[in-house]
Structure formats: C-alpha cells, structure tokens
C-alpha cells in the first residue's frame, strides 16, 4: 500500500480526495490536513499531494520545500500567473496536476511520484514543456532581461545606486526599470517585489542579503 498525505485547505475538496484515495486499491490515506505546518512528521507516508491556492506565494513554495524533506510531492493547482512551473520545480515538486483533473490522473500522479518517478498531467504537458524550453532571458510576466536582472538585485536588498554600479547603468535608468517592474507585476513596494521575485523563481526561497557594494 502507498500511504498518501493530503494537504488542502478546502475541507470539502479534501474530504472528497480522502474518500477517493481510500477507495482506490493500492492507496491509503496516512494523513489529511488543512496546512503543511500541521502535518505530523512522525507519520510515515510515501507521497504528498498538496493543493496550492490561486496566487501561491513564497511561503507556499517554502511549504513545498519542507514537505519534500518528508516525501515526494505532487502539486495540484490552477496554475495561473504568477505561479510558474519552474518555481515549483525548483522548490522540489515531482508531480504537477491541475486542480480540476479527474481521479485516474490523480492516481497516476501519486503512483508515479510515490515510486520515485516524475509526472505532469496531460492537460499541463504542453504548457510545462513550453515554459521549460523558453529562452532563459524571457519571463512569463513580460519583464525584459534587464528588468529581470534589476528585480533580482532589488530582491537581494541592494539600493538603486548599488544596482546601477553592478549593472553599469545610471541610477536614473535603474529607477526607470524599477517603475516598469512595479507596473508589470502590480507591486506597490519593495516587499511585494521581493515576494514576487521568489514566487517567479528569480531568487532562492532562502533569500540571503548581499553585502553593500
């Protein structure tokens, strides 16, 4: 039997998944909780299925990292922006399914990932492949390469003057980039920019501060 841990903050959906897994030969519910922080690490399970909210944030990606330390993780989501496959993959997930997929797809994902494999549901395959093969300088939010570079430095705590020095630009140009980034990401302040940079996979989740230049 493959013991499954369910992490989903929607009680009705969680109850449905519990019944489905319990009724599926070869699978059993080891734990079913509303959040990753209440999952009992002492309970043994072979795979986790985690449902992410529409606008999953840095803490959600950190939750994936924690869960991956316990067992392989299948992530279920609507996969709307700004969440990206790359960010979730870097957090350690091994399975990707859409939140509206049917039972057999969930079973296939749990069995594949629980046995040490990797799984992407058929309805996500083209988007997943397209994101991974996209030119590394492109960004799903529409940021230009220099704007992505600026965002990375902002998220790492550098001032506009320090960023200008590192990028070989004037401070006025960096200010212009920062305004464009805030407009494209709909971010009102530096804290929001940092959070979005982590979500989009431009900086690691355990963000470290760089020393001033």
N, C-alpha and C positions, 0 to 999 in steps of 0.2 A: 504493500500500500504506500502511496505517495502522500505524506502529510502536508496539507496546504494551510498557510496562514493568510487570512483575508484582512486587508486594511482598507477600509472605506468609511468615510464619514457620513454617508447617506444610509440610514438604518433600513429602509425598505429594500434598497438595492442590495445591501449587504445580506439581508435575510434571504433574498432570492438566490444569491450566489451560494450561500450556505447550503440551502436545500439542493440546489443543482449539483454541487460537489459531493454532498453526502449520498446522493442517489446515483452517482457515477462510479461504476466498478473501477477499482484501482486507485481511487482518490478518497481522501478523508479530510475532514476539517480539523486541524490541530488547534487553531486559534482564530477568532473572528473579533476584530476590534475596530474602533472608530478612528484611531490615530496611531501612527508609528511609535509615538512616545509611550504608549501603554502596552505595547507588545511585550509579552513576557519572554525575556531572552533565555530563560531556563527551559522553556518548552521546545522540544525538538521538532523541526519541520523541514521538508525538503525543498519547498519553493514558496515564494510570497507573491500574491497578486495585490498590487497597490493601485487604487484609483486616485488620479490626480485631478484637482479642480480645474476649471476652465483656464484661469490665469495662475498657473502654478508659479510659485516664486522661489527665490533662493533657499528658504527653509525647506520647501518641498524637495528640492534637489538634494539638500543635506540629508533629508529623511531617507532618500534612496540610497545614499552612500552608507548610512547607518545600517539599513536593512540588508544591504549587500554583504555586510560583515557577518550576517547571520545565515543567509541562504540566498540562492539566485532569485532575482526579482523580475516579475512580469509587470509592466506598467500599462494601465488602462487609462485612456484619456480621450477627449475630443480632438486633441492635437491642433488647437487653434493657436495663432500667434499670441504672445511672443514665445511660447514654448517651442523648442526645437528638438528634433530627434538627436542632434549632435550633443546638446547639453545633457539630455537624459542618458545617452550612451556613455558620455564621459563620467557621469555620476555612477555608472556601473551596471545599469539595467541590461538584461539579456533577452527580454521579451517585450514586444510592442504590439498592443491590440487597441482597437478603437472601442470607445465606451458603449457603442450600440451593436457590437458584433454578437453573433449568436453562440449558443452553447458549444457546438463542436469546435469552433475556433478557439474558445477559451480552453477547452480540454487539450487541444493540440498544442497550444502555447505552454500550458502547465506541464504537460508530459515532456515536451521537448526541452524546456528550460530546466525542469526538475532532473532530467537525465544528463545535464551538462551541456545542452545544446543552445542554439540561438533561434529566435522566432520573430517574424514580422507577419502580421495578419495580411491576407491577400489584398484587402482594400487599402492598406497603407503602403504596399510594396513599391509602387511607382513613386510616391512622394518621398519615401525613405531613401530609395536609390538616387532620386534626383537631388535630394539635399546633400547626400554624401559625396556625389561626384561633382557638385557645383564647384566652380573655381573658388579657391580658398580666399581670394580677395573680395568675393561677393558676399553680401549679407542679406538675409531674408527680410530685414526691416527696411532695406533701401539705403542703408548707410554706405557712403563711398569709402574706399580703402583708407584714406587719410582720416576720415571721421571715425572709422573703427579704431585706428591706432590712437587717436585722441581720446576716445572713450576708454580704452584700456588704461591709459595713463591717468585719466581722471579717477577711474575706479580704484587705482592704486594709491590715491591720495596726493598726487602731485598738484601744485598750483599751476595756473595757466602760464606763468613766467617760466617755471621749471620745464613744463611740457614744450614750450617754444624752444628752449635751449636744447632739449633732447631731439626734437624733430627738425631743427634747423629752420624754424619759422619765426615770424614776428609774433609778439603777444597778441596783436590785433587780429592776426589770422587765426590764432587758436581761439580767441573769443568768438570769432565768426563761426568756426567749426562747432564750438560748444553750443551756440544758439541753434544751429541747424540740427544738431543731435537731439537737443531737448524738444525741438518741434517735431522731429520724425518719430521719436519714442514717446511723445506726450508726457515728458518728465518735467516736473516743476522745480526740482532741486538736485543737489549733488547726491544725496542719499538715494533718491529714486534712480538716478543714473547708475549708481554703483549696483543697486539691486538688479536692474535690468541687464547690466553687463554680465553679472553672474548667471542670470537666467539664460542668456543667449550664448553662454559658453565662452565669452571673450576673456574671462579671468577665472581661476580656480575657485571652488566654493570656499576653501580655507584661505580667503584673501589675505595676503600679507602686505604690510606697508613698506614701501621702498624708502630708503633714506633720501633726504632732500639733496638735490644736485648742487 
